[in-house]
Amino acid sequence: MERGLKDYAFLVLKGMGMGAADVVPGVSGGTIAFIVGIYDELINSIKSINGKSLKLFFTGKFAAFWKMINGSFLFSILLGIGISVFSLAKIITWLLVEHPILVWSFFFGLVLASTWFVAKDIKGWNWKTIFGFVVGVVVAFYITVATPAETPSYLWFIFLCGAIAICAMILPGISGSFILVLLGKYFFIMDAVKTLDLVIIAVFGAGAVVGITSFSRVLSYALKHVRNITLAVLSGFMLGSLNKVWPWKEQITTVVDGHDLMIENNILPNQYIVEAVVLMLVGFFMVYFLEKLSMKVSK
């Protein structure tokens, strides 16, 4: 696909949207990729990083390697993600602590709208797509109610966290950041980013590269051969994840394996109700606007 400088600038902005979502434990960068119309190209581009393309790289055929992996596209997306992660990590974590209801309200509206638009792309509902949708809802809901674990900080485990979290990050509705919360490493990784702990960042990044290049092949095959069922599962993931992004929560202390852990339970709206509804609508109509814009661009 031939692109100009303006197109790549827009790709960087889309990458920034993905990065901003990935920083929040409960929202998926994959959701943003779906909304802005780059999901299939992203998965296929990642999939192209394989033995054949790497052979071109290690034999010095850099131009052929770059073209084969859709390098300009991937670089633009990764640049945008990097800009968001390193610039927004402090802001997002501060907002989640100081204004959690307002932040979660915005993302609740965003994920709700995303569920509708992904499901809308399914061409024909039948028992297979309905079953896939239900499976997606159940799996995502279970993940949101699972109890965070106390885990080690060895480098091999950080590598494993990177491989697992990146797979979730490219699945709409399943947040890679929330997977890190369940693995007990969200704030650990966020602190590494904020303090530029290069060893932790490098090990986590290496795990992410291994995880995403492997998992992208599975997703690419599924989207190509069983697209409707795959979209049904992905939209189910989004709907099931709404339990996690419900704005009103209470924190309670529970003992797990001899350790005191803070977990969150959803409660009925009790404050900032008007502001929350407004932000939900903002998130919802932002997705609607982006969807219409991407349809217009694709034409």
NORZICOR-V997069 format. One record per residue. N is the residue number from 1. D_LAST is the distance of its C-alpha to the last C-alpha in Angstrom with 2 decimals. Layout:
BEGIN
n = [N | N]
d_last = [D_LAST | D_LAST]
END
This chain:
BEGIN
n = [1 | 2 | 3 | 4 | 5 | 6 | 7 | 8 | 9 | 10 | 11 | 12 | 13 | 14 | 15 | 16 | 17 | 18 | 19 | 20 | 21 | 22 | 23 | 24 | 25 | 26 | 27 | 28 | 29 | 30 | 31 | 32 | 33 | 34 | 35 | 36 | 37 | 38 | 39 | 40 | 41 | 42 | 43 | 44 | 45 | 46 | 47 | 48 | 49 | 50 | 51 | 52 | 53 | 54 | 55 | 56 | 57 | 58 | 59 | 60 | 61 | 62 | 63 | 64 | 65 | 66 | 67 | 68 | 69 | 70 | 71 | 72 | 73 | 74 | 75 | 76 | 77 | 78 | 79 | 80 | 81 | 82 | 83 | 84 | 85 | 86 | 87 | 88 | 89 | 90 | 91 | 92 | 93 | 94 | 95 | 96 | 97 | 98 | 99 | 100 | 101 | 102 | 103 | 104 | 105 | 106 | 107 | 108 | 109 | 110 | 111 | 112 | 113 | 114 | 115 | 116 | 117 | 118 | 119 | 120 | 121 | 122 | 123 | 124 | 125 | 126 | 127 | 128 | 129 | 130 | 131 | 132 | 133 | 134 | 135 | 136 | 137 | 138 | 139 | 140 | 141 | 142 | 143 | 144 | 145 | 146 | 147 | 148 | 149 | 150 | 151 | 152 | 153 | 154 | 155 | 156 | 157 | 158 | 159 | 160 | 161 | 162 | 163 | 164 | 165 | 166 | 167 | 168 | 169 | 170 | 171 | 172 | 173 | 174 | 175 | 176 | 177 | 178 | 179 | 180 | 181 | 182 | 183 | 184 | 185 | 186 | 187 | 188 | 189 | 190 | 191 | 192 | 193 | 194 | 195 | 196 | 197 | 198 | 199 | 200 | 201 | 202 | 203 | 204 | 205 | 206 | 207 | 208 | 209 | 210 | 211 | 212 | 213 | 214 | 215 | 216 | 217 | 218 | 219 | 220 | 221 | 222 | 223 | 224 | 225 | 226 | 227 | 228 | 229 | 230 | 231 | 232 | 233 | 234 | 235 | 236 | 237 | 238 | 239 | 240 | 241 | 242 | 243 | 244 | 245 | 246 | 247 | 248 | 249 | 250 | 251 | 252 | 253 | 254 | 255 | 256 | 257 | 258 | 259 | 260 | 261 | 262 | 263 | 264 | 265 | 266 | 267 | 268 | 269 | 270 | 271 | 272 | 273 | 274 | 275 | 276 | 277 | 278 | 279 | 280 | 281 | 282 | 283 | 284 | 285 | 286 | 287 | 288 | 289 | 290 | 291 | 292 | 293 | 294 | 295 | 296 | 297 | 298 | 299]
d_last = [14.40 | 15.21 | 15.11 | 16.91 | 19.34 | 17.03 | 14.72 | 17.98 | 19.27 | 16.47 | 17.30 | 20.90 | 20.20 | 18.52 | 21.62 | 23.82 | 22.45 | 23.28 | 26.65 | 27.51 | 26.91 | 28.94 | 31.86 | 32.22 | 34.18 | 32.26 | 28.59 | 26.59 | 24.42 | 22.68 | 21.70 | 20.02 | 18.23 | 16.87 | 15.89 | 13.97 | 12.12 | 14.43 | 17.06 | 16.73 | 16.50 | 19.39 | 21.54 | 21.12 | 21.86 | 24.93 | 25.96 | 26.13 | 28.98 | 31.70 | 34.90 | 33.33 | 31.29 | 34.26 | 36.52 | 34.52 | 34.97 | 38.69 | 39.37 | 38.02 | 34.85 | 32.81 | 30.00 | 29.46 | 29.69 | 27.12 | 24.59 | 25.38 | 24.86 | 21.66 | 24.06 | 22.12 | 19.57 | 22.55 | 24.61 | 22.12 | 21.81 | 25.60 | 26.35 | 24.55 | 26.34 | 29.59 | 29.36 | 28.93 | 31.59 | 34.19 | 33.61 | 33.02 | 35.53 | 38.38 | 36.48 | 34.98 | 38.32 | 40.10 | 37.80 | 38.21 | 41.96 | 42.30 | 39.59 | 38.60 | 37.96 | 35.49 | 33.58 | 33.46 | 32.43 | 29.27 | 28.36 | 29.41 | 26.80 | 24.14 | 25.10 | 25.51 | 21.98 | 20.70 | 22.79 | 21.22 | 17.57 | 18.52 | 20.70 | 18.04 | 16.18 | 19.44 | 19.42 | 22.93 | 25.76 | 29.10 | 32.17 | 30.69 | 27.69 | 30.04 | 32.57 | 30.10 | 29.00 | 32.69 | 33.54 | 30.87 | 32.24 | 35.83 | 35.37 | 33.51 | 36.05 | 38.92 | 37.69 | 37.61 | 41.21 | 42.61 | 45.30 | 44.77 | 47.09 | 49.53 | 48.62 | 50.06 | 48.74 | 49.55 | 47.13 | 46.53 | 45.45 | 43.12 | 41.55 | 41.19 | 39.66 | 37.00 | 36.17 | 36.02 | 34.21 | 31.36 | 30.66 | 30.44 | 28.24 | 25.40 | 25.93 | 24.10 | 26.90 | 29.74 | 30.61 | 32.08 | 34.07 | 35.58 | 36.54 | 38.38 | 40.10 | 41.27 | 42.46 | 44.33 | 42.64 | 40.03 | 42.30 | 43.86 | 40.57 | 39.58 | 43.01 | 42.58 | 39.35 | 41.04 | 44.18 | 42.45 | 44.50 | 43.24 | 45.02 | 43.48 | 39.99 | 40.35 | 41.66 | 39.03 | 36.33 | 37.86 | 37.78 | 34.13 | 33.28 | 35.28 | 33.83 | 30.13 | 30.36 | 32.24 | 30.29 | 26.84 | 27.95 | 28.76 | 25.46 | 23.47 | 25.62 | 25.29 | 21.50 | 21.50 | 24.43 | 24.81 | 21.43 | 22.14 | 25.57 | 24.43 | 21.88 | 24.75 | 27.11 | 24.81 | 24.21 | 27.98 | 28.60 | 26.79 | 28.74 | 31.98 | 31.56 | 31.66 | 35.42 | 35.43 | 33.44 | 35.53 | 36.74 | 40.38 | 42.59 | 46.21 | 47.58 | 50.46 | 52.55 | 53.07 | 55.12 | 53.47 | 55.61 | 58.10 | 55.61 | 54.62 | 50.85 | 48.85 | 46.34 | 44.24 | 44.38 | 42.06 | 43.86 | 43.25 | 41.84 | 44.80 | 43.60 | 40.77 | 39.37 | 37.78 | 36.31 | 34.99 | 33.30 | 31.65 | 30.36 | 29.13 | 27.11 | 25.81 | 24.72 | 23.16 | 21.15 | 20.14 | 18.43 | 16.91 | 15.61 | 14.27 | 12.57 | 10.86 | 10.04 | 8.67 | 6.40 | 5.34 | 5.39 | 3.81 | 0.00]
END
